[in-house]
Amino acid sequence: MKKILFLCMGNICRSPAAHCIFQELVNQSDKSHDYFIDSAGTLNYHSGSAPDGRMQDALRKRKIPVIGRSRVLTLNDLEEFDLILAMDHANLYDAKALDPKGAWHHKIQLFSKYCTDPAISEIPDPYYGQGDGFELVLDMLEDGCQQLLLSLNESR
């Protein structure tokens, strides 16, 4: 079983949305027995909280079930998960800082690596944004999650 962890700052917008999207893709492809999927945040601001209501609304518009509760990234996560996908460079740095000897750095990558648009280097945080920021982030996450699933299925 492949263990995938999505990571952002507070674990209420980007990473839980990626978790929801990827879980739905895995379920639709009848591969749920092949993956354990979760999300976490680098900061403990919202521990135990459901995803942001605006993100929940945007996910539901796309018929994607909302799952999960916010939690903070732990050192155990670095050991247990096969792939940790950070939404931006700050999250990547913070995750790697938990592992000063670098034993698990190879598992920690930017999520944008899986986006088909090479101009996307980070997934922007829509939390303080206006307008359709949540929709734009979901577009990026859906693309990246589709490519991630293809990549993982090809490597099996």
C-alpha positions as CSV (number, residue, x, y, z in Angstrom):
1,M,0.0,0.0,0.0
2,K,1.3,3.4,-1.0
3,K,1.0,6.1,1.6
4,I,0.5,9.7,0.3
5,L,0.4,12.8,2.5
6,F,-0.6,16.3,1.2
7,L,0.9,19.2,3.1
8,C,0.1,22.9,3.4
9,M,0.3,25.5,6.2
10,G,-2.9,25.2,8.2
11,N,-4.4,22.0,6.6
12,I,-7.8,23.6,6.0
13,C,-7.6,24.7,2.3
14,R,-5.1,23.2,-0.2
15,S,-3.9,20.0,1.4
16,P,-7.3,18.7,2.5
17,A,-8.7,19.6,-0.9
18,A,-5.9,17.6,-2.6
19,H,-6.7,14.8,-0.1
20,C,-10.4,14.8,-1.1
21,I,-9.7,15.0,-4.8
22,F,-7.0,12.3,-4.8
23,Q,-9.2,10.0,-2.6
24,E,-12.1,10.5,-5.1
25,L,-9.9,9.7,-8.1
26,V,-8.5,6.6,-6.3
27,N,-12.1,5.5,-5.4
28,Q,-13.3,6.0,-8.9
29,S,-10.5,4.0,-10.3
30,D,-11.2,1.2,-7.9
31,K,-7.7,1.4,-6.3
32,S,-8.6,2.4,-2.8
33,H,-7.0,-0.8,-1.5
34,D,-3.7,0.4,-3.0
35,Y,-3.5,3.8,-1.3
36,F,-3.6,5.4,2.1
37,I,-4.2,9.1,1.7
38,D,-4.0,11.9,4.3
39,S,-3.2,15.5,4.7
40,A,-1.5,17.7,7.3
41,G,-0.3,21.2,8.0
42,T,3.0,22.6,9.0
43,L,1.4,24.8,11.7
44,N,-1.0,23.8,14.4
45,Y,-3.4,26.7,14.0
46,H,-6.5,24.7,13.1
47,S,-6.0,21.3,14.6
48,G,-9.2,19.2,14.6
49,S,-11.0,21.7,12.2
50,A,-12.9,20.7,9.1
51,P,-11.7,22.2,5.8
52,D,-12.4,25.9,5.3
53,G,-16.1,26.4,4.5
54,R,-15.3,28.1,1.2
55,M,-13.2,25.2,0.1
56,Q,-15.9,22.8,1.1
57,D,-18.4,24.8,-1.0
58,A,-16.0,24.7,-4.0
59,L,-15.4,20.9,-3.6
60,R,-19.1,20.2,-3.3
61,K,-19.8,22.2,-6.5
62,R,-17.5,19.7,-8.2
63,K,-19.3,16.7,-6.5
64,I,-16.1,15.9,-4.5
65,P,-16.9,14.5,-1.1
66,V,-15.4,16.5,1.8
67,I,-13.4,14.4,4.2
68,G,-10.7,14.9,6.9
69,R,-9.8,17.1,9.8
70,S,-6.8,19.4,10.2
71,R,-3.8,18.0,12.0
72,V,-0.1,19.0,12.2
73,L,2.7,17.2,10.4
74,T,4.8,15.0,12.7
75,L,8.2,13.4,12.5
76,N,6.4,10.0,12.4
77,D,4.7,11.2,9.2
78,L,8.1,11.6,7.5
79,E,9.0,8.1,8.4
80,E,5.6,6.5,7.6
81,F,4.5,8.1,4.4
82,D,6.0,7.2,1.0
83,L,5.4,10.6,-0.5
84,I,4.8,13.9,1.1
85,L,3.6,16.6,-1.3
86,A,4.0,20.2,-0.2
87,M,1.9,22.9,-1.7
88,D,4.6,25.6,-1.7
89,H,8.2,26.2,-1.0
90,A,7.6,27.3,2.6
91,N,5.8,24.0,3.4
92,L,8.6,22.1,1.7
93,Y,11.2,23.8,3.8
94,D,9.2,23.4,7.0
95,A,8.7,19.6,6.4
96,K,12.4,19.2,5.7
97,A,13.3,21.1,8.8
98,L,11.6,18.4,10.9
99,D,14.3,16.0,9.5
100,P,17.6,17.9,10.0
101,K,19.7,14.8,9.0
102,G,17.8,14.5,5.7
103,A,16.9,10.8,6.1
104,W,13.5,11.4,4.6
105,H,14.0,14.4,2.4
106,H,13.7,12.3,-0.8
107,K,10.0,11.7,0.1
108,I,9.2,15.4,0.5
109,Q,8.4,17.1,-2.9
110,L,6.5,20.0,-4.3
111,F,3.0,19.0,-5.4
112,S,3.4,21.3,-8.5
113,K,5.8,18.7,-9.9
114,Y,2.7,16.8,-11.0
115,C,0.9,19.7,-12.6
116,T,0.9,19.7,-16.4
117,D,1.5,23.5,-16.6
118,P,5.3,23.9,-16.1
119,A,4.7,27.6,-15.1
120,I,3.1,26.4,-11.8
121,S,5.8,26.2,-9.2
122,E,3.5,26.4,-6.2
123,I,-0.2,26.0,-5.3
124,P,-1.2,29.4,-4.0
125,D,-3.0,29.7,-0.7
126,P,-6.6,30.9,-1.4
127,Y,-7.3,31.6,2.3
128,Y,-6.9,35.4,2.2
129,G,-7.8,35.8,-1.5
130,Q,-10.8,37.1,-3.2
131,G,-13.1,35.9,-6.0
132,D,-12.5,32.6,-7.6
133,G,-9.2,31.7,-5.9
134,F,-10.6,28.5,-4.5
135,E,-11.8,27.4,-8.0
136,L,-8.4,28.2,-9.5
137,V,-6.7,26.2,-6.8
138,L,-9.0,23.3,-7.3
139,D,-8.3,23.4,-11.1
140,M,-4.5,23.0,-10.2
141,L,-5.1,20.3,-7.7
142,E,-7.4,18.3,-9.9
143,D,-4.8,18.4,-12.7
144,G,-1.9,17.5,-10.4
145,C,-3.9,14.7,-8.6
146,Q,-4.8,13.2,-12.0
147,Q,-1.1,13.2,-13.1
148,L,0.0,11.9,-9.7
149,L,-2.4,8.9,-9.9
150,L,-1.2,8.2,-13.5
151,S,2.5,8.4,-12.4
152,L,1.9,6.1,-9.4
153,N,-0.1,3.6,-11.4
154,E,2.7,3.5,-14.0
155,S,5.3,2.8,-11.4
156,R,3.5,-0.2,-10.0
